[in-house]
Amino acid sequence: MTMIDDKLQQVRARIVTACTAVGRDPASVHLLAVSKTFAADAVREALAAGQQAFGENYVQEGVAKIEALAGLRDQLQWHCIGPLQSNKTRTVAEHFDWVHSIDRLKIAERLSEQRPAHLPPLQVCLQVNVDGGANKSGVPASEALPLARAVAALPRLQLRGLMAIPEPAPDFAAQRDLFLRAAAVFGGMREAGLAVDTLSLGMSADLEAAIAAGSTMVRVGTAIFGAR
C-alpha cells in the first residue's frame, strides 16, 4: 500500500466516523482530494487507490495536470476551487468539470458563454462568505439567493449548491456554528425552489464539524497528500 492509499483510507474512515456520530449515511458525503502543489503522479497514485475527484486552486497548475493526465480524462473529475478572475474563465470553462468559487454574476456569465458546446454543462457552486471577513472571497450570505437564481438561469451551467471557507475556529462547536451559517443559506436556496444538492464545506482540520453541519462534499488536501 502506498502512502497516499493509506492516507485516503484514513480520511475515508474519518468521514464514516463523523457521519455515524450524527446519524448520516457516509455515502451522502463526497471526498474531493485537493491536489494543488502536488504533481500529476500524486493524482495518478490517488486514482489507483480509487479517488476520482480532484480539486485545484490555481488554474494554470490545474490545466497542466489535466493535460498531463489526458489519457485518464474519462476517469477523473476536475474541480476548480480557487478564486477565479475574468481572464481565466475561458481556460476553466474549457478544461474543468466543476467550479466552486463563483461569487459574482459576471464570472458565471463568462463561464456560461465560454463553455464549449460539446462538453456537458459546467457544474457550479457559489462561494459564500459566512463570517464577514473583508479579505475573503465569496458573496455575502444576504446576497446569495438572488445570485443563485441568476446563475441557475444561465445556459451551459448547472447550479449545484454552495461552498464556504470560514476562518479557522478554535474548537468543534465553533467550527460547526460557522458551517451551520452556510447550511442555512443552502437551505434557503432549496426552500426557494432551486434544485441544489451540494454543500461544499470542510477541509483536513475541520471535516467532522462540517459533516455535523450537513456538508455533502469535503475538500481534503494535507491529510491525503501531506504538508505543502
C-alpha positions in Angstrom: 0.0 0.0 0.0 1.3 3.4 -0.9 1.4 6.4 1.5 -1.4 8.1 -0.5 -3.5 5.0 -0.5 -3.0 4.7 3.3 -3.9 8.3 3.9 -7.0 8.1 1.7 -8.2 5.1 3.8 -7.7 7.1 7.0 -9.7 10.1 5.6 -12.5 7.8 4.4 -12.6 6.3 7.9 -12.9 9.8 9.4 -15.8 10.5 7.1 -17.6 7.3 8.1 -17.0 8.0 11.8 -18.2 11.6 11.5 -21.3 10.5 9.6 -22.1 7.8 12.1 -21.8 10.3 15.0 -24.6 12.4 13.6 -26.7 9.6 12.0 -25.9 10.3 8.4 -25.2 7.8 5.6 -21.5 8.0 4.8 -22.4 7.7 1.1 -24.0 11.2 1.4 -20.6 12.8 1.8 -18.2 13.0 -1.2 -14.5 13.3 -0.9 -12.7 15.9 -3.0 -8.9 15.4 -3.0 -7.2 18.8 -3.2 -4.1 18.2 -5.2 -2.8 21.8 -5.5 1.0 22.0 -5.5 1.3 18.2 -5.9 2.5 16.6 -9.1 0.4 14.7 -11.6 2.0 11.5 -10.3 0.3 12.1 -6.9 -3.1 12.3 -8.7 -2.3 9.1 -10.6 -1.4 7.4 -7.3 -4.7 8.6 -5.7 -6.7 7.4 -8.7 -5.1 4.0 -8.4 -6.4 4.0 -4.8 -10.0 4.7 -6.0 -10.1 8.5 -5.7 -11.5 10.2 -8.9 -12.5 13.8 -7.9 -9.6 16.3 -7.6 -9.6 20.0 -6.6 -7.2 22.6 -7.9 -6.8 26.2 -6.6 -4.6 27.6 -9.4 -5.9 27.4 -12.9 -2.6 27.1 -14.8 -1.3 24.4 -12.5 -4.6 22.5 -12.7 -4.7 22.7 -16.5 -1.1 21.4 -16.7 -2.1 18.3 -14.7 -5.3 17.8 -16.7 -3.2 17.8 -19.8 -0.5 15.6 -18.3 -3.2 13.0 -17.4 -5.3 13.4 -20.6 -5.2 9.7 -21.2 -7.1 9.2 -17.9 -9.6 12.0 -18.5 -12.7 9.8 -18.5 -11.8 8.5 -15.0 -11.0 11.9 -13.5 -13.3 14.7 -12.3 -11.6 18.1 -12.0 -12.9 20.9 -9.7 -11.6 24.5 -9.8 -11.9 25.6 -6.1 -9.8 28.8 -6.1 -10.7 32.4 -6.7 -11.5 33.0 -10.3 -10.6 36.1 -12.3 -12.2 37.1 -15.5 -9.1 36.4 -17.6 -9.1 32.8 -16.5 -12.8 31.9 -17.2 -12.3 30.6 -20.7 -9.5 28.2 -19.6 -11.6 26.9 -16.8 -14.7 26.6 -18.9 -12.8 24.5 -21.5 -11.0 22.2 -19.0 -12.7 21.7 -15.7 -15.9 19.8 -14.7 -16.8 21.9 -11.7 -16.2 25.4 -10.3 -16.8 26.0 -6.6 -15.9 29.7 -6.4 -18.5 31.8 -8.2 -19.1 35.0 -6.2 -20.4 37.4 -8.8 -22.6 37.1 -11.8 -20.0 38.4 -14.3 -17.9 35.3 -13.7 -20.8 33.0 -14.1 -21.9 34.7 -17.4 -18.4 34.4 -18.8 -18.2 30.7 -17.9 -21.6 30.1 -19.5 -20.7 31.9 -22.7 -17.3 30.1 -22.9 -18.3 26.5 -22.0 -17.8 24.5 -25.2 -21.0 23.1 -26.7 -19.6 19.6 -26.9 -19.0 19.3 -23.2 -21.6 18.6 -20.5 -22.8 21.7 -18.6 -20.2 23.0 -16.1 -21.2 22.1 -12.6 -21.0 25.2 -10.4 -21.3 26.3 -6.7 -21.5 29.8 -5.3 -18.8 30.7 -2.8 -20.5 32.3 0.2 -18.6 34.4 2.8 -20.3 33.3 6.1 -18.1 35.1 8.6 -17.8 38.5 7.1 -14.1 38.5 6.6 -13.4 41.6 4.5 -10.5 40.0 2.7 -12.3 36.7 2.0 -13.7 35.7 -1.4 -17.4 35.0 -1.5 -20.8 36.6 -1.9 -22.3 37.9 1.4 -24.9 35.5 2.7 -27.6 38.1 2.3 -26.9 38.3 -1.5 -26.5 34.6 -2.2 -30.1 33.8 -3.2 -30.5 36.4 -5.9 -27.1 35.4 -7.3 -28.1 31.8 -7.2 -31.3 32.5 -9.1 -29.4 34.4 -11.8 -26.7 31.7 -12.1 -29.3 28.9 -12.3 -30.9 30.6 -15.3 -27.7 30.6 -17.4 -27.2 28.1 -20.2 -24.3 25.6 -20.2 -24.1 25.8 -16.4 -25.7 23.7 -13.7 -26.0 25.2 -10.3 -25.2 22.5 -7.7 -25.1 24.5 -4.4 -22.6 26.5 -2.4 -19.1 26.4 -1.0 -17.6 28.2 2.0 -14.2 28.6 3.6 -14.7 30.1 7.1 -11.8 31.4 9.1 -10.2 28.7 11.3 -12.2 28.3 14.5 -10.7 27.0 17.9 -12.9 24.0 18.5 -15.5 21.7 17.1 -18.5 23.7 18.3 -17.2 27.0 16.9 -16.4 25.3 13.6 -19.8 23.7 13.4 -21.5 27.1 14.1 -19.8 28.7 11.2 -20.6 25.8 8.9 -24.3 26.0 10.1 -24.4 29.5 8.7 -23.5 28.2 5.3 -26.0 25.3 5.7 -28.8 27.9 6.4 -28.0 29.7 3.2 -28.1 26.4 1.3 -31.4 25.5 3.0 -32.8 28.9 1.9 -31.8 28.1 -1.7 -33.7 24.8 -1.6 -36.7 26.4 0.0 -36.8 28.9 -2.8 -37.2 26.0 -5.2 -33.6 25.8 -6.6 -32.5 22.2 -7.3 -29.3 22.3 -5.4 -27.6 19.2 -3.8 -24.1 20.2 -3.0 -22.8 21.8 0.2 -19.0 22.0 -0.1 -17.7 22.6 3.4 -14.8 21.3 5.5 -11.1 20.5 5.0 -8.5 18.4 6.7 -8.7 20.1 10.0 -12.5 20.5 10.4 -14.2 17.9 8.2 -16.0 16.4 11.2 -17.7 19.7 12.2 -18.6 20.3 8.5 -20.3 16.9 8.3 -22.1 17.6 11.5 -23.5 20.8 9.9 -24.6 19.0 6.7 -21.7 19.1 4.3 -22.1 16.9 1.3 -18.5 17.4 0.0 -15.3 17.8 2.0 -12.2 19.2 0.3 -9.1 17.4 1.8 -5.5 18.0 0.7 -3.0 17.8 3.6 -4.5 14.7 5.2 -4.2 12.9 1.8 -1.1 14.2 0.1 0.9 15.6 3.1 2.0 19.1 4.1 2.7 21.6 1.4 
